[in-house]
Amino acid sequence: MQKERIIMGIDPGTQVMGYGILRVLDNKPSLMAMGVMQLGKYGDHYLKLARIYARVIGLIEEFLPDELAIEAPFFGKNVQSMLKLGRAQGVAMAAAISRDIPIFEYAPLKIKMGNGRAAKEQVAYMLQKILHIPDENMLPQLDASDGLAAALCHFYQSGLTTGDVKYKDWKDFANRHQDKVRK
């Protein structure tokens, strides 16, 4: 009998933070939860950081994840935005560190399986098919599915299923794993 493994994925942000929680049993991932934290209502950046920390701690206490997968900040032209995003990521990581949870960081390109231009809708659609998520359980906020994508990326990257297989994009993955994708 294989031990249960819980992976929490986070898509950090200063306006919206997305998260997804995967349960892995017998090497099969399934959705436990996903959601978003709306931060736009808080005008003060430091208050946003405090809210992120508190929410991540709350998720950790509720779901008891074994690992945290988080999207790495991407390099953009606006330095101030990058700094704020990096702080949001750092606060989420600090929450995991405070609970001795190993952290795994993935570039957006890796999370999108090599297709950095993949639309958030495409990523959400593939997650729904791969994890067999009913329509009514999909959230309209795509930051939630981005957080879930980080968790699923870590599941695949940890070598428990696909090993060293490389995929061009989500469509390539789906084509190679018809048995895992619901029609």
N, C-alpha and C positions, 0 to 999 in steps of 0.2 A: 504494500500500500504506500503510495507516494504522499509526501507531505504537501499540504496546501501552501501556496505561495501567493502573496498579495503584492501587486505592483501599483504604485500611485504615479500618475503622470501629471505634469503641470506645464501649462502654456502660460508663462508669466506675462504680466502686462500691468500698466499703470492706470488703464481705464477699465479693462476687463481681464480677470485672471480665469483661465479655464482649467478644469481638472477632470481626470478620469481615473477610475479605480478598476483594476483587473484582478480577477481571481483565477489562479492557475491550479488546476487539479488534473492529475494524469496527463500532464503536458498539453492541456487544452485550456486556452484562455476564455473567460466569459466576463461579461460586464457585471460589475457590482454597483457602480454609481458613476455618474458624471454630472457636472454642473459648472456654473460660473459664479464669480463674485464680481458684482458691479461696483466699481470704484470711482466712477465719474462723479458721483454725488458728494465725494469728499474733496474739498478744495485744497486742503493742505497735503502736500506730498508726503510728509512724515506721518500724518494720520493714515494715509493709504498704506504705507509700509507697516504700520502697527496692525492694521486690519488684515493685511496679507499674512503676517506672522500668526496672528490669533486664529485665522481660518485654517491655515495649514496645520497648526497644532490641533485644532478641533477635528480635522479630517484624520490625522494620525491617531488620535485617541479613539475615534469612532471605528476606523477600519483596520488599524494595526498593520500598516504596510511593512513588508520586509525590505522593500527597495523604493527609491524615488528616482524617476526618470524625468528630466527637465529639459526643456528646449533652451539651447544656448542663444544668447543675444546675437543678432545678425548685425553686420556693419552697415550703417546707413550714412546718409549725408548730414543728418541733424545730430550733432554731438550731444546736445542736451537731452534729446529723446533717448539716445543710446545709454547715457548715464542713468537716467531714470529707470529704464528697462533693466539695466544691470543691477541696480539697487533692488528692484522688485524681485529679480531672480535670486539675488544674494540673501534677501530676507527669507524667502521660501526655503532656500538651502540651509540657512541657519536654524530654522525650525526643525528640519530633518536631522541636522547635526546634533541639536539639543536632545534628541531622542535616539541617538546612535543608529540612525538609518542610513545605510550606504546610498550615495548619490551617484547617478550616471547622467552625464550631460551629452546631448545630441544636437548636432547642427540641424537647422530647419530642413536642409537638403536631405539629410539622412532620414529624418522623420517622414518626409514625403517620398521616401524610397527612390531618391535620385531625380525626382521631377520637382525642382524648386518652384516651377511655375504652375504646379497643380493648384487648381482652385480649392478653396476650403470646402466647397460643396462636393468636389470629387473625393477628397479625403474622407469626408463624413459618409458618403455613399459606400465607399469601399469598407470602411469600418463596420457599417451596418451589415453588409453582406458577409464579411469575414466572421464577425462575432454573432451573427444571427439576431440582430437587435430589431424588435418589432417597430414599425413606423411610429406608434404612439409613445415609444420610449426615447425617440430621437428628439433632441432639443433644437429649437430654432437658432440658439446662440452657438455659432460654429467654433467659438473658442473652447467650448466644452469638448467637442470632438477632437480639436487639436491637442488638448491635454490627454485625451484617451489615446490618440495616435502616438504620443510620446511613450506612454506605457506599453503599447503594443510593439513599438519599435524596439524598446528595451527587451521585451520578451523574445523577439526574433534575434536580436543582436547577442543575447546571452548564450546563444548556441544550443538552446534546448530543442529547437525544431528545424530550422533551415540550415544550420551550419554555415558554410562559406558560400552558399549560393547567393549570387548577385542578381538583383532585379532592376530593370530599366525604370520602372515606375509602378504605380498601383495596378494599372491594367495588366502589365506583364505578370505581376504576382497572381492576380485573379485568374489569368489564363493558365498558369502553371499549377494552380491549386483549385481546380473546379470542384473537387470534393469538399473544400472548405467554404466555398462561396455559394450562398443561396441565390437561386434564380429569381 
